[in-house]
């Protein structure tokens, strides 16, 4: 049943949302990344000037897209704007841009090659715009949020954005946050970890008299070392809203003192209270004025006033009113409809049942989905153009396309095992020539895997047994030098059931390795595990060569992730080495201004696995951090070497 909300009330709540967002974000921004328990007290000086924040930046960018596309916006529209107009790219943002530029579109752009940041806060912090254009309608808000989230995240992060968007949409018409939470949980799958976090945090808040206890429980049950990981931060947002008692400053300071991604937790909590209470109430209670906002995205608004921003967002809410099944905006000004963009008579997209990466001598399925949006039956001939040397199971097909009934075209894409070079970016062009003379084109990508030659595994036993005489027992050699039954048993059982990585030994020179046959392996993505490359299960050392092709002489920055010891050489010069065993991230090590030559560069990698697993990652970027990755590199076939 639809409820009615007066336009003046709607505008006041949207204005309150952005006031709370900016105030919370500004208070939290200076402490972003501090993961300890903080003991800060509120000081009005914290609000001396508003600070730019991606929490707001990207939502203003989404508003820019909505003003052009209206209700017809797509994930691709958001992705294109992000790629073109957002100049910064930390964490998952960089992963998204890399995927998008390689022709990998949402939802794959958020899920592929994103093992560390896939559950970051980058999309839950963008929930408010969807609630504000869908007041009272959690279905619409959550659906829009999903289009957004899959651009650079997947799974729990997307569910979290949908949950928050639904909570905030409901808050326009429902004053009880618990009721909002209950209804919004329907947008989170029953088996999703974020749903358990939400329910556990609510239960802990109901049981505990202080927020410090709940913070400890959140970290114990869901903590993560990445300050931007969504789980602890969503928990902190919920506990701040619970213990803050509806007071904007108290709530914000609780979120702040929990630490971690403080700009995000403070901003989200502030926006929820802003919607619930409205701008007038916040300004009266706290003496807040519209200090404006600052942007780092490359767009220009009519002013930097939050009230103007709120009016522009409300205008989009009126545009979306025809889709809103939750609330009617009474007394809204007339707003012109935004016509659908001309995307052509047929929409084409690529799906990747096997993932969007391919190695040498490999095959991948790609499903092309052709959707007729012309309103009448169409017929035409579709052709797929592949990169040179690649093969397709089918390159042409004549298709009849009924209206509103997508047609799937299943293809198998293959690369020969002797392809001289596998590029990182490989674009395919689909050309659909309709019988009426119109032509529709679409481009999709498959990223080429890193192609390596692997040597090993090299390992040692607990003791080296010399050559034995016929009939001689080896037990004496294994137990030699060890006293006591326990020590002898340890040594014998280690000899029988264990192995050790000979991590201090360089088993061959690099030139010796280059002359060995080795075996070709491919790594689909920037990160891989030793166990992905070899079947040997124990501790070991492996060596890998990759002949990296570069289109010009350039300096690049390297981001290296590792969980065990490694050494990395470039053209025989040692670039980096670490001996530590630790937590793997995308960027444990940063190398800046590394010179690469035009043509072929030999990367040599020595990886140690001392325990059950060892993970490594290597990415090439323009700057050390918050950077854009290169997408024009490739792998020369290892058997071709450096010729």
TIMI-318576 format. One line per 3 residues: number of its first residue (from 0); their letters; for each residue x, y, z of C-alpha. Coordinates in pm, 1 decimal, always signed. Example, Ala and Ser with C-alpha at 12.3 -4.5 7.8 and 13.67 -1.06 7.14 Angstrom:
2
0 = AS = +1230.0 -450.0 +780.0; +1367.0 -106.0 +714.0
END
This chain:
643
0 = XXX = +0.0 +0.0 +0.0; +142.3 +337.1 -100.9; +169.8 +612.1 +156.7
3 = XXX = +179.7 +984.1 +88.8; +474.7 +1205.8 +171.3; +454.3 +1580.9 +123.0
6 = XXX = +717.6 +1721.1 -108.3; +833.7 +1969.4 +157.4; +889.4 +1683.2 +402.4
9 = XXX = +1059.3 +1477.3 +132.5; +1298.0 +1761.4 +49.8; +1371.7 +1824.2 +417.5
12 = XXX = +1462.3 +1459.5 +471.4; +1682.7 +1442.5 +161.9; +1854.5 +1762.9 +274.2
15 = XXX = +1895.7 +1603.6 +617.3; +2045.5 +1294.1 +457.1; +2320.5 +1494.2 +286.4
18 = XXX = +2380.2 +1711.9 +592.7; +2427.2 +1399.3 +804.9; +2641.9 +1239.9 +537.5
21 = XXX = +2877.5 +1537.2 +506.0; +2897.6 +1611.3 +877.2; +2969.5 +1248.8 +963.1
24 = XXX = +3216.1 +1209.5 +678.9; +3402.2 +1526.5 +774.5; +3428.4 +1424.3 +1140.2
27 = XXX = +3548.7 +1076.5 +1048.8; +3779.3 +1152.8 +755.4; +4093.0 +1259.9 +948.9
30 = XXX = +4091.7 +931.0 +1140.3; +4013.8 +693.8 +854.0; +4227.3 +383.4 +887.1
33 = XXX = +4296.3 +407.4 +1261.5; +4196.8 +62.2 +1379.9; +4237.5 +99.5 +1753.2
36 = XXX = +3972.2 +204.8 +1998.6; +3971.6 +585.6 +1997.1; +3883.6 +817.0 +2286.1
39 = XXX = +3802.5 +1137.6 +2103.8; +3559.4 +1402.0 +2223.3; +3351.7 +1618.6 +1994.1
42 = XXX = +3494.3 +1957.6 +1905.5; +3298.1 +2196.2 +1681.2; +3629.7 +2271.4 +1511.5
45 = XXX = +3593.8 +1932.8 +1342.3; +3327.7 +2095.9 +1123.4; +3523.3 +2409.0 +1036.2
48 = XXX = +3511.1 +2309.4 +669.8; +3366.5 +2018.4 +477.6; +3614.3 +1766.0 +339.8
51 = XXX = +3584.1 +1585.6 +5.8; +3492.7 +1219.8 +43.1; +3424.5 +939.1 -201.8
54 = XXX = +3119.1 +854.6 +10.9; +2955.2 +1166.0 -135.4; +3163.1 +1211.0 -450.8
57 = XXX = +3037.9 +901.0 -623.8; +2675.3 +958.9 -532.2; +2688.6 +1305.5 -685.2
60 = XXX = +2843.1 +1138.7 -989.6; +2550.5 +891.1 -994.5; +2312.4 +1188.1 -982.0
63 = XXX = +2490.4 +1324.8 -1287.9; +2424.3 +993.3 -1466.2; +2058.8 +987.8 -1358.9
66 = XXX = +2006.2 +1338.8 -1491.0; +2114.7 +1210.1 -1832.5; +1962.7 +860.6 -1836.4
69 = XXX = +1673.2 +883.1 -1589.9; +1497.5 +558.0 -1505.6; +1676.1 +391.5 -1796.7
72 = XXX = +2023.5 +397.8 -1639.6; +2230.7 +78.2 -1638.6; +2530.9 -55.0 -1452.7
75 = XXX = +2734.8 +19.0 -1763.9; +2627.7 +384.7 -1750.0; +2756.8 +411.8 -1392.8
78 = XXX = +3074.6 +225.9 -1482.4; +3149.9 +447.9 -1781.0; +3103.1 +762.2 -1572.2
81 = XXX = +3321.8 +623.2 -1295.6; +3598.6 +533.6 -1537.3; +3588.6 +867.1 -1717.8
84 = XXX = +3512.8 +1113.2 -1439.2; +3657.1 +974.7 -1115.0; +4030.7 +1056.6 -1103.5
87 = XXX = +4125.8 +839.4 -806.7; +4126.0 +462.4 -779.5; +4224.0 +296.5 -451.0
90 = XXX = +4159.0 -70.3 -378.8; +3854.6 -211.6 -554.6; +3813.9 +105.7 -760.0
93 = XXX = +4145.3 +30.6 -932.9; +4041.8 -330.2 -990.7; +3715.2 -214.0 -1147.4
96 = XXX = +3888.1 +31.9 -1379.0; +4133.9 -233.7 -1490.0; +3853.1 -476.1 -1569.4
99 = XXX = +3638.5 -216.0 -1744.6; +3923.8 -101.2 -1965.0; +3985.4 -463.0 -2065.8
102 = XXX = +3626.7 -495.8 -2187.6; +3496.3 -676.4 -1879.2; +3167.6 -517.5 -1777.7
105 = XXX = +2942.5 -541.0 -1471.1; +2877.3 -768.3 -1293.0; +3207.8 -932.2 -1385.0
108 = XXX = +3399.9 -607.1 -1338.2; +3333.6 -628.1 -964.7; +3381.0 -1000.5 -913.6
111 = XXX = +3683.2 -1084.4 -1130.4; +4041.4 -1039.9 -1008.2; +3921.1 -877.4 -686.1
114 = XXX = +4005.7 -1126.8 -409.8; +4101.6 -880.5 -136.5; +3868.1 -583.4 -178.3
117 = XXX = +3558.9 -763.2 -305.7; +3394.4 -719.8 +36.9; +3499.5 -359.5 +89.9
120 = XXX = +3295.8 -59.3 +198.8; +3326.5 +104.3 -142.1; +2968.1 +31.4 -247.1
123 = XXX = +2776.3 +22.6 +85.5; +2877.4 +388.8 +127.2; +2688.2 +473.6 -193.9
126 = XXX = +2344.3 +364.2 -75.7; +2182.3 +700.2 +2.7; +2125.7 +821.9 -353.0
129 = XXX = +1908.5 +517.0 -424.2; +1702.1 +563.7 -109.1; +1654.5 +933.1 -181.7
132 = XXX = +1515.9 +872.5 -531.2; +1292.0 +593.6 -398.4; +1142.7 +723.9 -69.3
135 = XXX = +927.1 +459.3 +90.6; +1008.0 +195.3 -172.4; +1279.1 -46.3 -54.6
138 = XXX = +1228.8 -267.3 -362.4; +1322.3 +13.8 -597.3; +1606.9 +139.2 -378.5
141 = XXX = +1759.9 -207.6 -343.0; +1727.7 -281.3 -714.4; +1907.1 +42.1 -803.8
144 = XXX = +2173.7 -26.4 -541.0; +2243.1 -366.0 -698.1; +2307.8 -202.5 -1035.9
147 = XXX = +2562.5 +14.2 -859.1; +2731.4 -239.5 -632.8; +2817.7 -501.8 -893.8
150 = XXX = +3031.3 -248.2 -1075.9; +3321.8 -294.6 -833.8; +3208.3 -550.6 -573.2
153 = XXX = +3016.3 -875.5 -542.3; +2829.0 -1079.6 -284.7; +2819.9 -942.3 +68.0
156 = XXX = +2919.4 -587.4 -23.5; +2636.9 -563.2 -275.0; +2392.4 -711.8 -24.7
159 = XXX = +2508.9 -455.9 +231.2; +2445.3 -169.5 -9.8; +2101.2 -307.8 -87.4
162 = XXX = +2026.6 -346.8 +284.2; +2129.0 +10.3 +365.0; +1943.2 +150.9 +64.2
165 = XXX = +1629.8 -33.8 +175.7; +1667.4 +82.9 +538.6; +1710.3 +441.8 +425.3
168 = XXX = +1421.0 +426.2 +178.7; +1195.8 +292.8 +455.0; +1318.6 +560.4 +697.1
171 = XXX = +1134.3 +821.6 +489.9; +803.1 +671.3 +604.3; +887.2 +450.7 +904.3
174 = XXX = +1034.0 +610.8 +1221.7; +1125.5 +281.7 +1393.8; +1470.4 +167.9 +1279.8
177 = XXX = +1411.2 -186.6 +1401.8; +1112.0 -214.8 +1170.2; +1327.5 -79.2 +887.7
180 = XXX = +1598.9 -335.8 +964.1; +1352.6 -624.0 +971.7; +1206.4 -534.5 +634.2
183 = XXX = +1542.1 -453.6 +474.5; +1686.7 -792.5 +570.2; +1461.5 -946.9 +305.3
186 = XXX = +1711.1 -812.7 +47.7; +1994.8 -1012.5 +203.0; +2014.1 -1386.4 +119.9
189 = XXX = +1949.7 -1609.5 +418.7; +2295.4 -1766.0 +400.9; +2487.5 -1440.1 +352.5
192 = XXX = +2748.3 -1357.9 +615.8; +2648.0 -991.0 +617.9; +2298.2 -1094.1 +723.0
195 = XXX = +2439.8 -1285.1 +1019.6; +2651.3 -983.2 +1114.2; +2344.8 -758.0 +1108.8
198 = XXX = +2139.9 -994.7 +1319.8; +2422.1 -1063.7 +1564.9; +2499.9 -694.5 +1610.4
201 = XXX = +2135.7 -613.5 +1677.9; +2116.6 -894.4 +1933.3; +2440.7 -787.9 +2103.2
204 = XXX = +2313.8 -429.6 +2122.0; +1994.6 -549.1 +2287.6; +2192.3 -750.7 +2544.4
207 = XXX = +2480.4 -516.4 +2629.8; +2462.0 -188.3 +2820.9; +2765.8 -31.7 +2652.4
210 = XXX = +2889.2 -8.0 +2295.7; +3248.3 -108.3 +2383.1; +3128.2 -461.1 +2456.9
213 = XXX = +2949.6 -482.8 +2123.9; +3253.7 -347.8 +1940.4; +3463.0 -629.6 +2087.8
216 = XXX = +3204.7 -886.5 +1981.8; +3189.8 -747.4 +1628.1; +3568.2 -769.3 +1593.6
219 = XXX = +3584.6 -1113.2 +1750.5; +3313.2 -1251.4 +1524.8; +3363.7 -1057.6 +1201.7
222 = XXX = +3685.1 -854.5 +1221.3; +3922.5 -809.3 +929.1; +4262.1 -636.6 +911.1
225 = XXX = +4157.5 -419.6 +617.4; +4020.5 -98.9 +766.6; +3778.4 -72.4 +472.3
228 = XXX = +3636.8 -423.9 +499.3; +3259.4 -402.2 +527.2; +3188.4 -643.4 +812.2
231 = XXX = +3323.4 -463.0 +1116.5; +3225.8 -127.7 +966.3; +2861.2 -221.0 +911.5
234 = XXX = +2859.0 -354.1 +1267.6; +3002.2 -27.1 +1399.8; +2744.4 +174.3 +1204.9
237 = XXX = +2459.0 -26.5 +1354.6; +2590.5 -9.3 +1710.8; +2646.5 +366.9 +1679.6
240 = XXX = +2287.3 +415.5 +1568.6; +2168.7 +204.1 +1861.3; +2372.6 +365.3 +2138.4
243 = XXX = +2363.9 +717.2 +1996.5; +2002.1 +758.1 +2103.5; +1906.4 +954.0 +1793.1
246 = XXX = +2156.4 +1233.0 +1861.5; +2363.4 +1309.0 +1552.9; +2679.4 +1412.1 +1736.4
249 = XXX = +2667.2 +1133.1 +1994.3; +2603.4 +875.2 +1721.9; +2882.2 +1008.3 +1502.9
252 = XXX = +3133.1 +1011.5 +1788.6; +3053.7 +651.3 +1882.6; +3110.5 +545.0 +1522.3
255 = XXX = +3430.8 +748.3 +1514.4; +3568.1 +601.0 +1835.3; +3513.5 +247.5 +1706.4
258 = XXX = +3790.6 +320.8 +1455.4; +3857.8 +152.7 +1119.7; +3677.0 +311.9 +820.8
261 = XXX = +3563.1 +608.6 +1025.5; +3459.4 +843.6 +746.5; +3226.1 +575.3 +610.8
264 = XXX = +3072.3 +462.4 +939.4; +3019.8 +818.4 +1061.0; +2877.7 +931.6 +726.4
267 = XXX = +2636.1 +641.3 +690.0; +2506.9 +672.7 +1045.4; +2466.4 +1046.6 +994.4
270 = XXX = +2270.9 +1003.3 +673.8; +2028.3 +757.2 +835.7; +1958.0 +1003.1 +1116.9
273 = XXX = +1926.4 +1283.9 +864.0; +1651.8 +1097.6 +679.9; +1472.0 +1002.8 +1000.4
276 = XXX = +1478.7 +1353.2 +1149.6; +1511.5 +1590.1 +855.0; +1738.9 +1889.3 +807.6
279 = XXX = +1532.6 +2137.2 +1008.4; +1548.3 +1918.6 +1318.9; +1924.3 +1865.1 +1281.8
282 = XXX = +1987.8 +2234.4 +1232.8; +1770.6 +2335.5 +1525.8; +1916.4 +2077.3 +1762.3
285 = XXX = +2282.2 +2117.2 +1669.0; +2308.6 +2464.0 +1518.8; +2423.4 +2315.8 +1187.9
288 = XXX = +2438.1 +2532.4 +879.1; +2472.1 +2437.0 +513.7; +2844.8 +2473.4 +473.8
291 = XXX = +2839.7 +2321.8 +128.5; +3035.9 +2027.3 +0.7; +3350.4 +1960.3 -198.2
294 = XXX = +3395.6 +1724.5 -491.2; +3695.8 +1545.1 -636.4; +3507.2 +1389.1 -928.6
297 = XXX = +3529.0 +1580.6 -1255.0; +3178.5 +1723.6 -1276.8; +3035.6 +2066.3 -1204.2
300 = XXX = +2712.6 +2123.0 -1013.1; +2508.7 +2442.4 -1010.5; +2645.5 +2522.5 -664.1
303 = XXX = +2823.8 +2364.6 -370.5; +2517.7 +2398.2 -142.9; +2373.3 +2082.3 +5.2
306 = XXX = +2022.6 +2222.7 -22.1; +2069.4 +2264.8 -397.7; +2201.3 +1909.6 -414.4
309 = XXX = +1895.9 +1790.5 -220.8; +1662.6 +1971.4 -460.6; +1835.7 +1810.6 -757.5
312 = XXX = +1806.6 +1465.9 -598.7; +1438.8 +1524.3 -523.6; +1387.0 +1615.0 -886.3
315 = XXX = +1516.9 +1266.5 -970.7; +1282.2 +1122.4 -710.0; +993.5 +1279.6 -900.7
318 = XXX = +1134.1 +1135.8 -1225.8; +1136.1 +790.1 -1062.7; +791.0 +838.0 -905.8
321 = XXX = +624.5 +626.0 -1171.5; +829.8 +327.2 -1051.3; +779.9 +398.0 -681.1
324 = XXX = +535.2 +148.4 -527.5; +593.1 +260.1 -169.2; +513.7 +628.3 -152.2
327 = XXX = +347.2 +906.0 -343.7; +518.2 +1246.0 -332.1; +233.0 +1490.5 -278.2
330 = XXX = +266.4 +1842.5 -410.9; +579.6 +1769.3 -611.5; +676.2 +2020.9 -879.8
333 = XXX = +636.5 +1920.8 -1240.3; +950.1 +1760.6 -1378.0; +1007.4 +1672.4 -1740.1
336 = XXX = +1059.0 +1305.9 -1818.8; +1406.7 +1205.0 -1926.1; +1378.5 +1021.5 -2257.9
339 = XXX = +1549.4 +685.2 -2288.4; +1893.2 +704.4 -2446.9; +1923.9 +568.5 -2798.7
342 = XXX = +2102.8 +241.8 -2738.0; +1987.8 +92.1 -3066.2; +1721.8 -165.1 -3145.5
345 = XXX = +1913.9 -456.9 -2992.4; +2109.0 -469.4 -2667.9; +2404.0 -708.7 -2660.5
348 = XXX = +2595.5 -827.7 -2356.8; +2852.0 -1097.6 -2289.6; +2832.3 -1351.7 -2008.4
351 = XXX = +3126.8 -1565.3 -1896.3; +3026.0 -1906.5 -1756.8; +3396.1 -1994.2 -1715.0
354 = XXX = +3514.8 -1649.6 -1611.3; +3659.6 -1369.7 -1825.3; +4024.3 -1487.7 -1839.5
357 = XXX = +4195.6 -1731.7 -2073.9; +4540.2 -1890.4 -2097.2; +4748.9 -2044.8 -2373.2
360 = XXX = +4600.7 -2357.1 -2530.6; +4284.0 -2284.4 -2340.6; +3912.1 -2256.9 -2414.5
363 = XXX = +3642.2 -2046.3 -2251.5; +3267.5 -2032.1 -2299.3; +3111.9 -1696.6 -2374.7
366 = XXX = +2736.8 -1643.3 -2402.7; +2622.6 -1347.6 -2609.4; +2277.0 -1230.9 -2507.6
369 = XXX = +2086.5 -1035.6 -2774.8; +1781.4 -848.3 -2649.1; +1539.1 -695.2 -2898.0
372 = XXX = +1404.8 -368.7 -2755.0; +1253.3 -237.9 -3078.9; +903.9 -367.1 -3003.1
375 = XXX = +873.8 -574.5 -3320.7; +1038.2 -888.6 -3448.6; +1381.3 -838.2 -3602.2
378 = XXX = +1603.2 -1057.0 -3810.9; +1968.3 -1018.9 -3888.6; +2314.0 -1171.2 -3922.3
381 = XXX = +2557.7 -1150.3 -3632.5; +2933.9 -1175.2 -3674.5; +3201.2 -1198.0 -3405.0
384 = XXX = +3551.5 -1073.0 -3481.5; +3825.1 -1226.4 -3263.7; +4187.9 -1122.1 -3207.5
387 = XXX = +4438.1 -1256.7 -3460.0; +4531.4 -1619.0 -3400.3; +4229.8 -1694.6 -3180.9
390 = XXX = +3950.0 -1928.2 -3283.2; +3574.8 -1931.3 -3225.1; +3339.8 -2226.3 -3233.9
393 = XXX = +3115.4 -2012.3 -3453.2; +3178.1 -1671.3 -3606.5; +2845.5 -1603.6 -3780.0
396 = XXX = +2485.0 -1670.2 -3705.6; +2156.0 -1563.3 -3859.2; +1914.0 -1484.5 -3581.2
399 = XXX = +1545.4 -1409.6 -3547.8; +1491.6 -1183.1 -3249.7; +1138.7 -1171.6 -3106.0
402 = XXX = +1054.9 -862.8 -2900.1; +1125.1 -880.5 -2526.3; +1261.3 -1236.6 -2546.6
405 = XXX = +1642.0 -1238.1 -2529.5; +1827.3 -1482.5 -2753.2; +2142.4 -1651.0 -2621.9
408 = XXX = +2432.1 -1739.9 -2850.3; +2678.8 -1979.7 -2687.6; +3035.1 -1960.3 -2814.9
411 = XXX = +3361.3 -2129.8 -2729.5; +3669.6 -1911.6 -2756.6; +4007.5 -2084.0 -2786.7
414 = XXX = +4372.9 -1989.9 -2800.5; +4640.9 -2209.5 -2960.4; +4907.6 -2349.7 -2731.4
417 = XXX = +5177.4 -2199.6 -2952.7; +5034.6 -1847.1 -2975.2; +5349.8 -1630.2 -2987.1
420 = XXX = +5212.8 -1372.3 -2744.7; +4910.8 -1356.4 -2516.1; +4803.2 -997.4 -2461.0
423 = XXX = +4644.8 -888.9 -2136.1; +4365.2 -700.3 -2315.1; +4182.4 -888.4 -2591.1
426 = XXX = +3874.3 -726.0 -2740.6; +3606.7 -896.2 -2948.9; +3374.5 -700.6 -3173.3
429 = XXX = +3017.9 -820.1 -3231.2; +2848.9 -682.9 -3541.7; +2475.7 -740.1 -3591.0
432 = XXX = +2350.2 -637.7 -3935.1; +1971.3 -627.1 -3936.2; +1763.4 -695.2 -4243.2
435 = XXX = +1634.5 -336.7 -4233.6; +1990.5 -208.4 -4282.0; +2060.7 -99.0 -3925.2
438 = XXX = +2383.8 -216.7 -3765.1; +2441.9 -278.7 -3392.7; +2791.7 -321.6 -3253.6
441 = XXX = +2917.2 -437.5 -2916.6; +3264.9 -495.0 -2773.9; +3355.9 -739.8 -2499.0
444 = XXX = +3686.3 -858.8 -2363.4; +3870.5 -1164.2 -2240.8; +4182.2 -1092.7 -2043.0
447 = XXX = +4488.3 -1295.7 -2122.0; +4636.7 -1489.3 -1833.7; +4989.6 -1441.0 -1714.2
450 = XXX = +5196.5 -1708.2 -1888.1; +5482.4 -1850.5 -1684.3; +5730.1 -2135.5 -1706.5
453 = XXX = +5754.9 -2312.7 -1372.1; +6046.1 -2513.6 -1230.3; +6023.9 -2737.9 -926.8
456 = XXX = +5910.3 -2821.4 -669.4; +6235.3 -2822.1 -473.7; +6218.8 -2951.3 -118.2
459 = XXX = +6431.4 -3127.4 +140.8; +6375.3 -3392.2 +403.8; +6454.5 -3343.4 +771.3
462 = XXX = +6788.6 -3510.7 +712.0; +6980.9 -3617.8 +404.3; +7059.0 -3987.1 +405.8
465 = XXX = +7383.8 -4078.4 +228.0; +7411.4 -4356.3 -24.8; +7347.9 -4682.8 +155.0
468 = XXX = +7524.4 -5013.2 +130.0; +7311.9 -5308.3 +25.1; +7107.8 -5419.0 +323.8
471 = XXX = +7204.8 -5116.4 +535.0; +6921.7 -4953.7 +733.3; +6866.0 -4580.6 +695.5
474 = XXX = +6717.4 -4542.3 +1045.5; +7051.7 -4485.6 +1206.0; +7122.0 -4193.6 +975.4
477 = XXX = +6780.8 -4038.2 +1043.4; +6821.9 -4063.3 +1419.8; +7189.3 -3968.7 +1426.9
480 = XXX = +7277.4 -3684.0 +1661.3; +6938.5 -3683.6 +1833.4; +6899.7 -3791.2 +2194.4
483 = XXX = +6585.8 -3906.5 +2370.1; +6295.5 -4116.9 +2249.6; +6070.7 -3819.0 +2178.6
486 = XXX = +6331.8 -3643.2 +1967.3; +6409.5 -3961.7 +1775.9; +6040.7 -4023.1 +1711.4
489 = XXX = +5997.8 -3664.3 +1595.1; +6290.0 -3698.9 +1353.9; +6174.1 -4031.8 +1214.0
492 = XXX = +5814.9 -3921.6 +1165.7; +5925.7 -3594.7 +1009.2; +6133.5 -3796.7 +768.5
495 = XXX = +5835.1 -4015.7 +677.8; +5538.8 -3774.8 +674.3; +5674.8 -3423.5 +635.5
498 = XXX = +5886.9 -3211.3 +405.2; +6063.1 -2877.2 +434.4; +6114.9 -2585.1 +201.5
501 = XXX = +6482.3 -2544.8 +128.4; +6435.8 -2171.2 +156.3; +6804.8 -2083.7 +200.7
504 = XXX = +6921.7 -2252.2 -117.2; +6929.1 -2107.7 -468.8; +6888.8 -2434.7 -653.2
507 = XXX = +6995.8 -2302.0 -994.7; +7119.1 -1977.7 -1138.3; +6867.4 -1785.2 -1344.9
510 = XXX = +7056.3 -1871.0 -1662.0; +7054.5 -2240.1 -1568.8; +6681.0 -2226.7 -1513.3
513 = XXX = +6628.9 -2058.6 -1850.4; +6787.9 -2360.9 -2016.7; +6566.4 -2613.7 -1837.9
516 = XXX = +6242.9 -2739.2 -1998.9; +6009.4 -2649.4 -1713.6; +5633.5 -2650.6 -1766.3
519 = XXX = +5400.6 -2376.6 -1887.5; +5135.1 -2257.6 -1640.6; +4887.1 -1971.5 -1663.0
522 = XXX = +4763.7 -1744.6 -1385.3; +4418.5 -1594.5 -1442.5; +4433.9 -1269.6 -1249.9
525 = XXX = +4697.3 -1076.4 -1061.7; +4701.2 -1318.5 -766.8; +4767.1 -1691.2 -750.4
528 = XXX = +4865.2 -1960.8 -503.6; +5152.1 -2205.6 -536.0; +4896.5 -2486.4 -506.2
531 = XXX = +4718.6 -2348.1 -815.1; +5032.5 -2419.5 -1016.5; +5159.2 -2756.6 -888.8
534 = XXX = +5001.5 -3062.6 -735.8; +5278.5 -3117.5 -480.0; +5111.4 -3055.0 -143.8
537 = XXX = +5400.4 -3004.1 +95.2; +5643.9 -2722.9 +168.5; +5861.9 -2640.8 -129.9
540 = XXX = +6031.5 -2380.5 -345.1; +5928.7 -2309.8 -703.4; +6077.3 -2082.1 -967.9
543 = XXX = +5878.1 -1903.0 -1234.7; +5979.2 -1713.2 -1548.5; +5750.6 -1476.0 -1734.5
546 = XXX = +5852.9 -1295.5 -2051.5; +5657.3 -975.1 -2009.4; +5602.1 -770.0 -2323.5
549 = XXX = +5585.7 -391.4 -2295.8; +5487.8 -162.8 -2588.6; +5743.5 +107.3 -2501.5
552 = XXX = +6022.0 +205.7 -2266.3; +5855.5 +313.0 -1943.4; +5881.1 +317.2 -1567.6
555 = XXX = +5609.4 +131.7 -1382.0; +5513.8 +79.6 -1020.6; +5466.0 -273.3 -891.1
558 = XXX = +5221.6 -382.7 -625.4; +5320.4 -717.5 -478.8; +5119.9 -939.0 -250.0
561 = XXX = +5282.7 -1229.3 -69.0; +5214.6 -1458.5 +224.1; +5554.4 -1631.1 +230.6
564 = XXX = +5908.7 -1561.0 +120.9; +5984.9 -1455.7 -235.2; +6249.9 -1303.6 -458.2
567 = XXX = +6168.8 -1113.5 -777.4; +6413.4 -1029.8 -1054.5; +6364.5 -811.9 -1362.7
570 = XXX = +6610.5 -872.9 -1645.5; +6845.3 -1040.9 -1392.7; +6838.5 -747.4 -1148.7
573 = XXX = +6693.8 -828.4 -808.4; +6392.3 -601.4 -752.0; +6254.3 -721.9 -420.5
576 = XXX = +6280.6 -1000.5 -164.5; +6100.6 -1075.5 +156.4; +6140.0 -1359.9 +404.6
579 = XXX = +5832.1 -1298.6 +616.5; +5528.5 -1521.3 +650.3; +5220.7 -1305.7 +688.8
582 = XXX = +4873.0 -1203.8 +583.0; +4837.6 -1173.6 +206.1; +4702.1 -852.1 +60.7
585 = XXX = +4698.3 -711.0 -291.1; +4982.0 -480.3 -195.1; +5218.2 -599.6 +76.5
588 = XXX = +5509.7 -448.1 -115.6; +5525.9 -135.7 -331.9; +5800.0 -67.9 -584.6
591 = XXX = +5807.9 +269.3 -756.7; +5961.5 +383.6 -1084.4; +6086.3 +45.8 -1203.8
594 = XXX = +6230.5 +76.2 -1557.5; +6094.6 -162.1 -1821.3; +6228.5 -172.4 -2173.4
597 = XXX = +6029.9 -184.8 -2491.5; +5973.9 -541.7 -2603.7; +6044.4 -844.2 -2386.9
600 = XXX = +6141.3 -824.3 -2019.9; +6223.5 -1135.1 -1820.4; +6061.0 -1162.3 -1480.3
603 = XXX = +6201.1 -1434.7 -1256.0; +6022.7 -1527.5 -937.0; +6131.4 -1753.9 -654.2
606 = XXX = +5839.9 -1851.8 -429.5; +5866.0 -2034.0 -98.8; +5581.9 -2227.5 +59.4
609 = XXX = +5671.4 -2325.3 +415.3; +5321.4 -2410.9 +531.4; +5001.7 -2538.9 +379.5
612 = XXX = +4946.2 -2249.2 +141.2; +5135.5 -1959.3 -15.9; +4977.1 -1680.0 -217.7
615 = XXX = +5145.8 -1426.3 -440.1; +5022.6 -1135.3 -650.3; +5176.0 -892.1 -896.3
618 = XXX = +5016.9 -585.8 -1056.7; +5164.0 -306.5 -1267.1; +5041.6 +47.7 -1213.1
621 = XXX = +5114.1 +410.6 -1290.4; +5165.9 +514.4 -928.8; +5242.2 +326.6 -611.0
624 = XXX = +4896.6 +339.4 -452.8; +4547.7 +467.4 -537.7; +4649.4 +412.8 -894.9
627 = XXX = +4544.1 +307.6 -1238.8; +4678.6 -23.9 -1359.0; +4839.1 -82.3 -1696.8
630 = XXX = +4633.9 -299.0 -1930.5; +4859.1 -306.1 -2239.0; +5110.3 -567.1 -2124.9
633 = XXX = +5135.1 -924.7 -2242.0; +5316.6 -1255.0 -2210.6; +5548.6 -1384.4 -2478.9
636 = XXX = +5535.9 -1761.4 -2518.3; +5799.7 -1895.2 -2273.9; +5953.3 -2123.2 -2534.0
639 = XXX = +6018.8 -1819.6 -2752.2; +6218.3 -1671.3 -2465.0; +6363.4 -1324.9 -2510.6
642 = X = +6411.3 -1344.8 -2884.8
END
